[in-house]
């Protein structure tokens, strides 16, 4: 479908690299953006401005799937139209009640 798939993370790049080494998740996506590279967390509008310069995207056509409601709110405020919350970011915990965003239990629900 020629859609670009990127991981956006607040994890430090070194920390993400350790996770990627163990999981191979970085090989399943087109790009990885660590908020530390922009000196602004995903909850900050500065992150979204820097992201758009680094990884141009159409906010009206972008889909953000995220477990942090604060990040989803920041993205929505920036203009990202399609925001989906993950109700169960920890499979050992019960699903969270989420009312402000479309929500799924996990990314597998999208398949």
PDB file as gemmi writes it, atoms N, CA and C in Angstrom:
CRYST1    1.000    1.000    1.000  90.00  90.00  90.00 P 1                      
ATOM      1  N   UNK A   1       0.811  -1.197   0.000  1.00  0.00           N  
ATOM      2  CA  UNK A   1       0.000   0.000   0.000  1.00  0.00           C  
ATOM      3  C   UNK A   1       0.850   1.255   0.000  1.00  0.00           C  
ATOM      4  N   UNK A   2       2.144   1.084   0.012  1.00  0.00           N  
ATOM      5  CA  UNK A   2       3.092   2.206  -0.052  1.00  0.00           C  
ATOM      6  C   UNK A   2       2.851   3.259   1.027  1.00  0.00           C  
ATOM      7  N   UNK A   3       2.564   2.814   2.215  1.00  0.00           N  
ATOM      8  CA  UNK A   3       2.413   3.706   3.370  1.00  0.00           C  
ATOM      9  C   UNK A   3       3.714   3.649   4.161  1.00  0.00           C  
ATOM     10  N   UNK A   4       4.172   4.779   4.625  1.00  0.00           N  
ATOM     11  CA  UNK A   4       5.392   4.821   5.428  1.00  0.00           C  
ATOM     12  C   UNK A   4       5.021   4.544   6.876  1.00  0.00           C  
ATOM     13  N   UNK A   5       5.733   3.633   7.512  1.00  0.00           N  
ATOM     14  CA  UNK A   5       5.472   3.226   8.888  1.00  0.00           C  
ATOM     15  C   UNK A   5       6.684   3.553   9.738  1.00  0.00           C  
ATOM     16  N   UNK A   6       6.468   4.382  10.758  1.00  0.00           N  
ATOM     17  CA  UNK A   6       7.577   4.808  11.619  1.00  0.00           C  
ATOM     18  C   UNK A   6       7.223   4.614  13.088  1.00  0.00           C  
ATOM     19  N   UNK A   7       8.238   4.319  13.854  1.00  0.00           N  
ATOM     20  CA  UNK A   7       8.106   4.286  15.310  1.00  0.00           C  
ATOM     21  C   UNK A   7       8.536   5.651  15.821  1.00  0.00           C  
ATOM     22  N   UNK A   8       7.690   6.241  16.658  1.00  0.00           N  
ATOM     23  CA  UNK A   8       8.018   7.488  17.347  1.00  0.00           C  
ATOM     24  C   UNK A   8       8.121   7.136  18.820  1.00  0.00           C  
ATOM     25  N   UNK A   9       9.237   7.427  19.436  1.00  0.00           N  
ATOM     26  CA  UNK A   9       9.427   7.021  20.821  1.00  0.00           C  
ATOM     27  C   UNK A   9      10.069   8.120  21.657  1.00  0.00           C  
ATOM     28  N   UNK A  10       9.695   8.154  22.925  1.00  0.00           N  
ATOM     29  CA  UNK A  10      10.362   9.044  23.869  1.00  0.00           C  
ATOM     30  C   UNK A  10      11.606   8.394  24.450  1.00  0.00           C  
ATOM     31  N   UNK A  11      11.839   7.144  24.106  1.00  0.00           N  
ATOM     32  CA  UNK A  11      13.035   6.452  24.604  1.00  0.00           C  
ATOM     33  C   UNK A  11      14.289   7.100  24.013  1.00  0.00           C  
ATOM     34  N   UNK A  12      15.349   7.108  24.799  1.00  0.00           N  
ATOM     35  CA  UNK A  12      16.641   7.578  24.297  1.00  0.00           C  
ATOM     36  C   UNK A  12      17.082   6.625  23.188  1.00  0.00           C  
ATOM     37  N   UNK A  13      17.768   7.141  22.200  1.00  0.00           N  
ATOM     38  CA  UNK A  13      18.180   6.314  21.055  1.00  0.00           C  
ATOM     39  C   UNK A  13      18.995   5.093  21.506  1.00  0.00           C  
ATOM     40  N   UNK A  14      19.899   5.257  22.465  1.00  0.00           N  
ATOM     41  CA  UNK A  14      20.700   4.117  22.938  1.00  0.00           C  
ATOM     42  C   UNK A  14      19.800   3.036  23.554  1.00  0.00           C  
ATOM     43  N   UNK A  15      18.807   3.455  24.311  1.00  0.00           N  
ATOM     44  CA  UNK A  15      17.873   2.513  24.915  1.00  0.00           C  
ATOM     45  C   UNK A  15      17.066   1.799  23.842  1.00  0.00           C  
ATOM     46  N   UNK A  16      16.602   2.565  22.854  1.00  0.00           N  
ATOM     47  CA  UNK A  16      15.837   1.949  21.771  1.00  0.00           C  
ATOM     48  C   UNK A  16      16.696   0.942  21.013  1.00  0.00           C  
ATOM     49  N   UNK A  17      17.950   1.262  20.780  1.00  0.00           N  
ATOM     50  CA  UNK A  17      18.834   0.351  20.045  1.00  0.00           C  
ATOM     51  C   UNK A  17      18.972  -0.989  20.767  1.00  0.00           C  
ATOM     52  N   UNK A  18      19.030  -0.955  22.098  1.00  0.00           N  
ATOM     53  CA  UNK A  18      19.101  -2.209  22.866  1.00  0.00           C  
ATOM     54  C   UNK A  18      17.823  -3.015  22.645  1.00  0.00           C  
ATOM     55  N   UNK A  19      16.674  -2.350  22.726  1.00  0.00           N  
ATOM     56  CA  UNK A  19      15.402  -3.042  22.500  1.00  0.00           C  
ATOM     57  C   UNK A  19      15.336  -3.600  21.082  1.00  0.00           C  
ATOM     58  N   UNK A  20      15.761  -2.807  20.124  1.00  0.00           N  
ATOM     59  CA  UNK A  20      15.718  -3.239  18.729  1.00  0.00           C  
ATOM     60  C   UNK A  20      16.633  -4.434  18.495  1.00  0.00           C  
ATOM     61  N   UNK A  21      17.767  -4.435  19.147  1.00  0.00           N  
ATOM     62  CA  UNK A  21      18.707  -5.549  19.004  1.00  0.00           C  
ATOM     63  C   UNK A  21      18.063  -6.856  19.469  1.00  0.00           C  
ATOM     64  N   UNK A  22      17.272  -6.785  20.524  1.00  0.00           N  
ATOM     65  CA  UNK A  22      16.637  -7.987  21.072  1.00  0.00           C  
ATOM     66  C   UNK A  22      15.358  -8.382  20.348  1.00  0.00           C  
ATOM     67  N   UNK A  23      14.643  -7.399  19.798  1.00  0.00           N  
ATOM     68  CA  UNK A  23      13.333  -7.691  19.205  1.00  0.00           C  
ATOM     69  C   UNK A  23      13.318  -7.660  17.682  1.00  0.00           C  
ATOM     70  N   UNK A  24      14.218  -6.892  17.082  1.00  0.00           N  
ATOM     71  CA  UNK A  24      14.202  -6.723  15.631  1.00  0.00           C  
ATOM     72  C   UNK A  24      13.080  -5.822  15.150  1.00  0.00           C  
ATOM     73  N   UNK A  25      12.434  -5.109  16.054  1.00  0.00           N  
ATOM     74  CA  UNK A  25      11.289  -4.271  15.683  1.00  0.00           C  
ATOM     75  C   UNK A  25      11.668  -3.192  14.676  1.00  0.00           C  
ATOM     76  N   UNK A  26      12.893  -2.717  14.729  1.00  0.00           N  
ATOM     77  CA  UNK A  26      13.324  -1.669  13.802  1.00  0.00           C  
ATOM     78  C   UNK A  26      13.339  -2.154  12.351  1.00  0.00           C  
ATOM     79  N   UNK A  27      13.417  -3.447  12.153  1.00  0.00           N  
ATOM     80  CA  UNK A  27      13.442  -4.005  10.801  1.00  0.00           C  
ATOM     81  C   UNK A  27      12.041  -4.139  10.199  1.00  0.00           C  
ATOM     82  N   UNK A  28      11.027  -3.920  11.024  1.00  0.00           N  
ATOM     83  CA  UNK A  28       9.637  -4.039  10.577  1.00  0.00           C  
ATOM     84  C   UNK A  28       9.040  -2.704  10.148  1.00  0.00           C  
ATOM     85  N   UNK A  29       9.810  -1.636  10.291  1.00  0.00           N  
ATOM     86  CA  UNK A  29       9.308  -0.294   9.990  1.00  0.00           C  
ATOM     87  C   UNK A  29      10.264   0.437   9.052  1.00  0.00           C  
ATOM     88  N   UNK A  30       9.771   1.538   8.519  1.00  0.00           N  
ATOM     89  CA  UNK A  30      10.579   2.340   7.593  1.00  0.00           C  
ATOM     90  C   UNK A  30      11.505   3.321   8.298  1.00  0.00           C  
ATOM     91  N   UNK A  31      11.193   3.644   9.551  1.00  0.00           N  
ATOM     92  CA  UNK A  31      12.019   4.607  10.264  1.00  0.00           C  
ATOM     93  C   UNK A  31      11.730   4.601  11.751  1.00  0.00           C  
ATOM     94  N   UNK A  32      12.687   5.103  12.508  1.00  0.00           N  
ATOM     95  CA  UNK A  32      12.550   5.239  13.959  1.00  0.00           C  
ATOM     96  C   UNK A  32      12.954   6.667  14.314  1.00  0.00           C  
ATOM     97  N   UNK A  33      12.083   7.348  15.049  1.00  0.00           N  
ATOM     98  CA  UNK A  33      12.364   8.710  15.488  1.00  0.00           C  
ATOM     99  C   UNK A  33      12.337   8.722  17.005  1.00  0.00           C  
ATOM    100  N   UNK A  34      13.437   9.120  17.601  1.00  0.00           N  
ATOM    101  CA  UNK A  34      13.530   9.251  19.055  1.00  0.00           C  
ATOM    102  C   UNK A  34      13.395  10.725  19.412  1.00  0.00           C  
ATOM    103  N   UNK A  35      12.497  11.017  20.321  1.00  0.00           N  
ATOM    104  CA  UNK A  35      12.246  12.415  20.681  1.00  0.00           C  
ATOM    105  C   UNK A  35      13.496  13.097  21.227  1.00  0.00           C  
ATOM    106  N   UNK A  36      14.407  12.334  21.801  1.00  0.00           N  
ATOM    107  CA  UNK A  36      15.652  12.915  22.315  1.00  0.00           C  
ATOM    108  C   UNK A  36      16.463  13.565  21.194  1.00  0.00           C  
ATOM    109  N   UNK A  37      16.299  13.056  19.976  1.00  0.00           N  
ATOM    110  CA  UNK A  37      17.013  13.653  18.838  1.00  0.00           C  
ATOM    111  C   UNK A  37      16.546  15.083  18.575  1.00  0.00           C  
ATOM    112  N   UNK A  38      15.328  15.398  19.003  1.00  0.00           N  
ATOM    113  CA  UNK A  38      14.760  16.730  18.795  1.00  0.00           C  
ATOM    114  C   UNK A  38      14.785  17.568  20.073  1.00  0.00           C  
ATOM    115  N   UNK A  39      15.247  16.976  21.161  1.00  0.00           N  
ATOM    116  CA  UNK A  39      15.285  17.649  22.470  1.00  0.00           C  
ATOM    117  C   UNK A  39      13.897  18.108  22.913  1.00  0.00           C  
ATOM    118  N   UNK A  40      12.892  17.324  22.534  1.00  0.00           N  
ATOM    119  CA  UNK A  40      11.514  17.631  22.927  1.00  0.00           C  
ATOM    120  C   UNK A  40      10.728  16.326  22.970  1.00  0.00           C  
ATOM    121  N   UNK A  41       9.976  16.081  24.042  1.00  0.00           N  
ATOM    122  CA  UNK A  41       9.179  14.858  24.119  1.00  0.00           C  
ATOM    123  C   UNK A  41       7.972  14.928  23.189  1.00  0.00           C  
ATOM    124  N   UNK A  42       7.384  13.790  22.917  1.00  0.00           N  
ATOM    125  CA  UNK A  42       6.226  13.731  22.024  1.00  0.00           C  
ATOM    126  C   UNK A  42       5.041  14.528  22.547  1.00  0.00           C  
ATOM    127  N   UNK A  43       5.019  14.814  23.839  1.00  0.00           N  
ATOM    128  CA  UNK A  43       3.937  15.596  24.429  1.00  0.00           C  
ATOM    129  C   UNK A  43       4.058  17.085  24.110  1.00  0.00           C  
ATOM    130  N   UNK A  44       5.131  17.495  23.498  1.00  0.00           N  
ATOM    131  CA  UNK A  44       5.437  18.913  23.248  1.00  0.00           C  
ATOM    132  C   UNK A  44       5.238  19.247  21.768  1.00  0.00           C  
ATOM    133  N   UNK A  45       4.648  20.400  21.497  1.00  0.00           N  
ATOM    134  CA  UNK A  45       4.434  20.830  20.109  1.00  0.00           C  
ATOM    135  C   UNK A  45       5.756  20.952  19.346  1.00  0.00           C  
ATOM    136  N   UNK A  46       6.858  21.258  20.044  1.00  0.00           N  
ATOM    137  CA  UNK A  46       8.162  21.344  19.376  1.00  0.00           C  
ATOM    138  C   UNK A  46       8.554  20.008  18.747  1.00  0.00           C  
ATOM    139  N   UNK A  47       8.182  18.906  19.386  1.00  0.00           N  
ATOM    140  CA  UNK A  47       8.458  17.591  18.802  1.00  0.00           C  
ATOM    141  C   UNK A  47       7.771  17.459  17.448  1.00  0.00           C  
ATOM    142  N   UNK A  48       6.497  17.818  17.394  1.00  0.00           N  
ATOM    143  CA  UNK A  48       5.721  17.638  16.164  1.00  0.00           C  
ATOM    144  C   UNK A  48       6.219  18.538  15.038  1.00  0.00           C  
ATOM    145  N   UNK A  49       6.655  19.744  15.388  1.00  0.00           N  
ATOM    146  CA  UNK A  49       7.229  20.641  14.373  1.00  0.00           C  
ATOM    147  C   UNK A  49       8.541  20.048  13.839  1.00  0.00           C  
ATOM    148  N   UNK A  50       9.387  19.560  14.733  1.00  0.00           N  
ATOM    149  CA  UNK A  50      10.664  18.962  14.318  1.00  0.00           C  
ATOM    150  C   UNK A  50      10.423  17.689  13.515  1.00  0.00           C  
ATOM    151  N   UNK A  51       9.446  16.898  13.934  1.00  0.00           N  
ATOM    152  CA  UNK A  51       9.132  15.668  13.200  1.00  0.00           C  
ATOM    153  C   UNK A  51       8.723  15.978  11.771  1.00  0.00           C  
ATOM    154  N   UNK A  52       7.903  16.985  11.611  1.00  0.00           N  
ATOM    155  CA  UNK A  52       7.427  17.322  10.264  1.00  0.00           C  
ATOM    156  C   UNK A  52       8.567  17.757   9.350  1.00  0.00           C  
ATOM    157  N   UNK A  53       9.592  18.386   9.897  1.00  0.00           N  
ATOM    158  CA  UNK A  53      10.763  18.755   9.104  1.00  0.00           C  
ATOM    159  C   UNK A  53      11.622  17.528   8.780  1.00  0.00           C  
ATOM    160  N   UNK A  54      11.742  16.627   9.746  1.00  0.00           N  
ATOM    161  CA  UNK A  54      12.587  15.436   9.600  1.00  0.00           C  
ATOM    162  C   UNK A  54      11.907  14.340   8.780  1.00  0.00           C  
ATOM    163  N   UNK A  55      10.641  14.157   9.010  1.00  0.00           N  
ATOM    164  CA  UNK A  55       9.855  13.071   8.412  1.00  0.00           C  
ATOM    165  C   UNK A  55       8.541  13.674   7.940  1.00  0.00           C  
ATOM    166  N   UNK A  56       8.569  14.370   6.797  1.00  0.00           N  
ATOM    167  CA  UNK A  56       7.366  15.085   6.350  1.00  0.00           C  
ATOM    168  C   UNK A  56       6.122  14.182   6.331  1.00  0.00           C  
ATOM    169  N   UNK A  57       5.031  14.713   6.861  1.00  0.00           N  
ATOM    170  CA  UNK A  57       3.782  13.948   6.898  1.00  0.00           C  
ATOM    171  C   UNK A  57       2.607  14.888   6.705  1.00  0.00           C  
ATOM    172  N   UNK A  58       1.526  14.335   6.219  1.00  0.00           N  
ATOM    173  CA  UNK A  58       0.275  15.068   6.050  1.00  0.00           C  
ATOM    174  C   UNK A  58      -0.577  14.771   7.279  1.00  0.00           C  
ATOM    175  N   UNK A  59      -0.715  15.740   8.173  1.00  0.00           N  
ATOM    176  CA  UNK A  59      -1.422  15.528   9.437  1.00  0.00           C  
ATOM    177  C   UNK A  59      -2.860  15.054   9.224  1.00  0.00           C  
ATOM    178  N   UNK A  60      -3.470  15.448   8.123  1.00  0.00           N  
ATOM    179  CA  UNK A  60      -4.844  15.043   7.841  1.00  0.00           C  
ATOM    180  C   UNK A  60      -4.933  13.575   7.440  1.00  0.00           C  
ATOM    181  N   UNK A  61      -3.808  12.995   7.005  1.00  0.00           N  
ATOM    182  CA  UNK A  61      -3.825  11.606   6.536  1.00  0.00           C  
ATOM    183  C   UNK A  61      -2.962  10.680   7.387  1.00  0.00           C  
ATOM    184  N   UNK A  62      -2.378  11.213   8.442  1.00  0.00           N  
ATOM    185  CA  UNK A  62      -1.497  10.424   9.299  1.00  0.00           C  
ATOM    186  C   UNK A  62      -2.309   9.710  10.374  1.00  0.00           C  
ATOM    187  N   UNK A  63      -1.899   8.480  10.674  1.00  0.00           N  
ATOM    188  CA  UNK A  63      -2.499   7.699  11.753  1.00  0.00           C  
ATOM    189  C   UNK A  63      -1.461   7.531  12.851  1.00  0.00           C  
ATOM    190  N   UNK A  64      -1.812   7.942  14.062  1.00  0.00           N  
ATOM    191  CA  UNK A  64      -0.950   7.751  15.224  1.00  0.00           C  
ATOM    192  C   UNK A  64      -1.646   6.791  16.175  1.00  0.00           C  
ATOM    193  N   UNK A  65      -0.976   5.688  16.460  1.00  0.00           N  
ATOM    194  CA  UNK A  65      -1.457   4.709  17.428  1.00  0.00           C  
ATOM    195  C   UNK A  65      -0.519   4.813  18.617  1.00  0.00           C  
ATOM    196  N   UNK A  66      -1.078   5.054  19.798  1.00  0.00           N  
ATOM    197  CA  UNK A  66      -0.247   5.453  20.936  1.00  0.00           C  
ATOM    198  C   UNK A  66      -0.903   5.020  22.239  1.00  0.00           C  
ATOM    199  N   UNK A  67      -0.075   4.669  23.233  1.00  0.00           N  
ATOM    200  CA  UNK A  67      -0.633   4.316  24.535  1.00  0.00           C  
ATOM    201  C   UNK A  67      -0.727   5.508  25.486  1.00  0.00           C  
ATOM    202  N   UNK A  68      -0.047   6.592  25.192  1.00  0.00           N  
ATOM    203  CA  UNK A  68      -0.067   7.771  26.058  1.00  0.00           C  
ATOM    204  C   UNK A  68      -1.152   8.750  25.596  1.00  0.00           C  
ATOM    205  N   UNK A  69      -2.108   8.986  26.480  1.00  0.00           N  
ATOM    206  CA  UNK A  69      -3.183   9.923  26.140  1.00  0.00           C  
ATOM    207  C   UNK A  69      -2.658  11.346  26.007  1.00  0.00           C  
ATOM    208  N   UNK A  70      -1.614  11.689  26.769  1.00  0.00           N  
ATOM    209  CA  UNK A  70      -1.011  13.020  26.655  1.00  0.00           C  
ATOM    210  C   UNK A  70      -0.373  13.209  25.281  1.00  0.00           C  
ATOM    211  N   UNK A  71       0.260  12.177  24.759  1.00  0.00           N  
ATOM    212  CA  UNK A  71       0.863  12.259  23.423  1.00  0.00           C  
ATOM    213  C   UNK A  71      -0.235  12.365  22.367  1.00  0.00           C  
ATOM    214  N   UNK A  72      -1.293  11.581  22.524  1.00  0.00           N  
ATOM    215  CA  UNK A  72      -2.399  11.669  21.566  1.00  0.00           C  
ATOM    216  C   UNK A  72      -3.013  13.068  21.568  1.00  0.00           C  
ATOM    217  N   UNK A  73      -3.153  13.663  22.729  1.00  0.00           N  
ATOM    218  CA  UNK A  73      -3.697  15.026  22.815  1.00  0.00           C  
ATOM    219  C   UNK A  73      -2.772  16.026  22.129  1.00  0.00           C  
ATOM    220  N   UNK A  74      -1.466  15.878  22.335  1.00  0.00           N  
ATOM    221  CA  UNK A  74      -0.505  16.779  21.689  1.00  0.00           C  
ATOM    222  C   UNK A  74      -0.560  16.630  20.177  1.00  0.00           C  
ATOM    223  N   UNK A  75      -0.644  15.398  19.709  1.00  0.00           N  
ATOM    224  CA  UNK A  75      -0.716  15.154  18.262  1.00  0.00           C  
ATOM    225  C   UNK A  75      -1.995  15.746  17.684  1.00  0.00           C  
ATOM    226  N   UNK A  76      -3.093  15.532  18.377  1.00  0.00           N  
ATOM    227  CA  UNK A  76      -4.381  16.076  17.917  1.00  0.00           C  
ATOM    228  C   UNK A  76      -4.319  17.601  17.870  1.00  0.00           C  
ATOM    229  N   UNK A  77      -3.733  18.214  18.897  1.00  0.00           N  
ATOM    230  CA  UNK A  77      -3.593  19.678  18.917  1.00  0.00           C  
ATOM    231  C   UNK A  77      -2.736  20.174  17.762  1.00  0.00           C  
ATOM    232  N   UNK A  78      -1.753  19.374  17.374  1.00  0.00           N  
ATOM    233  CA  UNK A  78      -0.891  19.744  16.254  1.00  0.00           C  
ATOM    234  C   UNK A  78      -1.620  19.607  14.920  1.00  0.00           C  
ATOM    235  N   UNK A  79      -2.669  18.804  14.902  1.00  0.00           N  
ATOM    236  CA  UNK A  79      -3.447  18.638  13.677  1.00  0.00           C  
ATOM    237  C   UNK A  79      -3.512  17.215  13.158  1.00  0.00           C  
ATOM    238  N   UNK A  80      -2.901  16.270  13.878  1.00  0.00           N  
ATOM    239  CA  UNK A  80      -2.986  14.873  13.453  1.00  0.00           C  
ATOM    240  C   UNK A  80      -4.434  14.431  13.634  1.00  0.00           C  
ATOM    241  N   UNK A  81      -5.072  14.115  12.535  1.00  0.00           N  
ATOM    242  CA  UNK A  81      -6.509  13.844  12.542  1.00  0.00           C  
ATOM    243  C   UNK A  81      -6.848  12.459  13.070  1.00  0.00           C  
ATOM    244  N   UNK A  82      -6.045  11.471  12.726  1.00  0.00           N  
ATOM    245  CA  UNK A  82      -6.367  10.087  13.058  1.00  0.00           C  
ATOM    246  C   UNK A  82      -5.522   9.614  14.233  1.00  0.00           C  
ATOM    247  N   UNK A  83      -6.135   9.588  15.400  1.00  0.00           N  
ATOM    248  CA  UNK A  83      -5.433   9.206  16.627  1.00  0.00           C  
ATOM    249  C   UNK A  83      -6.178   8.045  17.275  1.00  0.00           C  
ATOM    250  N   UNK A  84      -5.437   7.007  17.615  1.00  0.00           N  
ATOM    251  CA  UNK A  84      -6.024   5.814  18.215  1.00  0.00           C  
ATOM    252  C   UNK A  84      -5.249   5.469  19.476  1.00  0.00           C  
ATOM    253  N   UNK A  85      -5.975   5.282  20.569  1.00  0.00           N  
ATOM    254  CA  UNK A  85      -5.366   4.933  21.846  1.00  0.00           C  
ATOM    255  C   UNK A  85      -5.295   3.409  21.992  1.00  0.00           C  
ATOM    256  N   UNK A  86      -4.273   2.965  22.685  1.00  0.00           N  
ATOM    257  CA  UNK A  86      -4.156   1.546  23.021  1.00  0.00           C  
ATOM    258  C   UNK A  86      -4.672   1.374  24.451  1.00  0.00           C  
ATOM    259  N   UNK A  87      -5.766   0.611  24.575  1.00  0.00           N  
ATOM    260  CA  UNK A  87      -6.381   0.411  25.890  1.00  0.00           C  
ATOM    261  C   UNK A  87      -5.544  -0.476  26.806  1.00  0.00           C  
ATOM    262  N   UNK A  88      -4.793  -1.387  26.208  1.00  0.00           N  
ATOM    263  CA  UNK A  88      -4.041  -2.360  26.999  1.00  0.00           C  
ATOM    264  C   UNK A  88      -2.569  -2.356  26.639  1.00  0.00           C  
ATOM    265  N   UNK A  89      -1.844  -1.306  26.975  1.00  0.00           N  
ATOM    266  CA  UNK A  89      -0.415  -1.289  26.651  1.00  0.00           C  
ATOM    267  C   UNK A  89       0.366  -2.343  27.439  1.00  0.00           C  
ATOM    268  N   UNK A  90      -0.190  -2.780  28.560  1.00  0.00           N  
ATOM    269  CA  UNK A  90       0.417  -3.830  29.374  1.00  0.00           C  
ATOM    270  C   UNK A  90      -0.577  -4.985  29.420  1.00  0.00           C  
ATOM    271  N   UNK A  91      -0.243  -6.087  28.776  1.00  0.00           N  
ATOM    272  CA  UNK A  91      -1.174  -7.219  28.681  1.00  0.00           C  
ATOM    273  C   UNK A  91      -1.471  -7.852  30.033  1.00  0.00           C  
ATOM    274  N   UNK A  92      -0.690  -7.525  31.046  1.00  0.00           N  
ATOM    275  CA  UNK A  92      -0.944  -8.056  32.388  1.00  0.00           C  
ATOM    276  C   UNK A  92      -1.972  -7.225  33.143  1.00  0.00           C  
ATOM    277  N   UNK A  93      -2.369  -6.103  32.572  1.00  0.00           N  
ATOM    278  CA  UNK A  93      -3.336  -5.204  33.201  1.00  0.00           C  
ATOM    279  C   UNK A  93      -4.657  -5.246  32.433  1.00  0.00           C  
ATOM    280  N   UNK A  94      -5.760  -4.931  33.116  1.00  0.00           N  
ATOM    281  CA  UNK A  94      -7.043  -4.871  32.395  1.00  0.00           C  
ATOM    282  C   UNK A  94      -7.063  -3.672  31.448  1.00  0.00           C  
ATOM    283  N   UNK A  95      -7.917  -3.715  30.427  1.00  0.00           N  
ATOM    284  CA  UNK A  95      -8.027  -2.568  29.514  1.00  0.00           C  
ATOM    285  C   UNK A  95      -8.449  -1.300  30.247  1.00  0.00           C  
ATOM    286  N   UNK A  96      -7.911  -0.174  29.804  1.00  0.00           N  
ATOM    287  CA  UNK A  96      -8.295   1.129  30.371  1.00  0.00           C  
ATOM    288  C   UNK A  96      -9.568   1.614  29.696  1.00  0.00           C  
ATOM    289  N   UNK A  97     -10.371   2.352  30.427  1.00  0.00           N  
ATOM    290  CA  UNK A  97     -11.547   3.001  29.844  1.00  0.00           C  
ATOM    291  C   UNK A  97     -11.068   4.285  29.173  1.00  0.00           C  
ATOM    292  N   UNK A  98     -11.263   4.391  27.882  1.00  0.00           N  
ATOM    293  CA  UNK A  98     -10.817   5.569  27.124  1.00  0.00           C  
ATOM    294  C   UNK A  98     -12.016   6.131  26.382  1.00  0.00           C  
ATOM    295  N   UNK A  99     -12.277   7.409  26.591  1.00  0.00           N  
ATOM    296  CA  UNK A  99     -13.460   8.024  25.987  1.00  0.00           C  
ATOM    297  C   UNK A  99     -13.133   9.108  24.965  1.00  0.00           C  
ATOM    298  N   UNK A 100     -11.958   9.707  25.055  1.00  0.00           N  
ATOM    299  CA  UNK A 100     -11.634  10.850  24.193  1.00  0.00           C  
ATOM    300  C   UNK A 100     -11.048  10.472  22.835  1.00  0.00           C  
ATOM    301  N   UNK A 101     -10.712   9.206  22.652  1.00  0.00           N  
ATOM    302  CA  UNK A 101     -10.082   8.749  21.413  1.00  0.00           C  
ATOM    303  C   UNK A 101     -10.677   7.413  21.003  1.00  0.00           C  
ATOM    304  N   UNK A 102     -10.624   7.147  19.711  1.00  0.00           N  
ATOM    305  CA  UNK A 102     -10.899   5.772  19.269  1.00  0.00           C  
ATOM    306  C   UNK A 102      -9.872   4.892  19.968  1.00  0.00           C  
ATOM    307  N   UNK A 103     -10.242   3.662  20.321  1.00  0.00           N  
ATOM    308  CA  UNK A 103      -9.318   2.846  21.084  1.00  0.00           C  
ATOM    309  C   UNK A 103      -9.359   1.387  20.650  1.00  0.00           C  
ATOM    310  N   UNK A 104      -8.217   0.744  20.809  1.00  0.00           N  
ATOM    311  CA  UNK A 104      -8.054  -0.679  20.518  1.00  0.00           C  
ATOM    312  C   UNK A 104      -7.313  -1.302  21.704  1.00  0.00           C  
ATOM    313  N   UNK A 105      -7.410  -2.624  21.830  1.00  0.00           N  
ATOM    314  CA  UNK A 105      -6.689  -3.296  22.908  1.00  0.00           C  
ATOM    315  C   UNK A 105      -5.202  -3.405  22.603  1.00  0.00           C  
ATOM    316  N   UNK A 106      -4.865  -3.575  21.346  1.00  0.00           N  
ATOM    317  CA  UNK A 106      -3.474  -3.678  20.935  1.00  0.00           C  
ATOM    318  C   UNK A 106      -3.357  -3.521  19.442  1.00  0.00           C  
ATOM    319  N   UNK A 107      -2.166  -3.383  18.956  1.00  0.00           N  
ATOM    320  CA  UNK A 107      -1.944  -3.156  17.522  1.00  0.00           C  
ATOM    321  C   UNK A 107      -2.481  -4.324  16.696  1.00  0.00           C  
ATOM    322  N   UNK A 108      -2.486  -5.535  17.262  1.00  0.00           N  
ATOM    323  CA  UNK A 108      -3.014  -6.698  16.539  1.00  0.00           C  
ATOM    324  C   UNK A 108      -4.479  -6.510  16.143  1.00  0.00           C  
ATOM    325  N   UNK A 109      -5.207  -5.661  16.860  1.00  0.00           N  
ATOM    326  CA  UNK A 109      -6.606  -5.389  16.518  1.00  0.00           C  
ATOM    327  C   UNK A 109      -6.752  -4.693  15.168  1.00  0.00           C  
ATOM    328  N   UNK A 110      -5.683  -4.135  14.656  1.00  0.00           N  
ATOM    329  CA  UNK A 110      -5.746  -3.432  13.368  1.00  0.00           C  
ATOM    330  C   UNK A 110      -5.639  -4.381  12.182  1.00  0.00           C  
ATOM    331  N   UNK A 111      -5.195  -5.597  12.445  1.00  0.00           N  
ATOM    332  CA  UNK A 111      -4.960  -6.556  11.352  1.00  0.00           C  
ATOM    333  C   UNK A 111      -6.244  -7.273  10.995  1.00  0.00           C  
TER     334      UNK A 111                                                      
END                                                                             
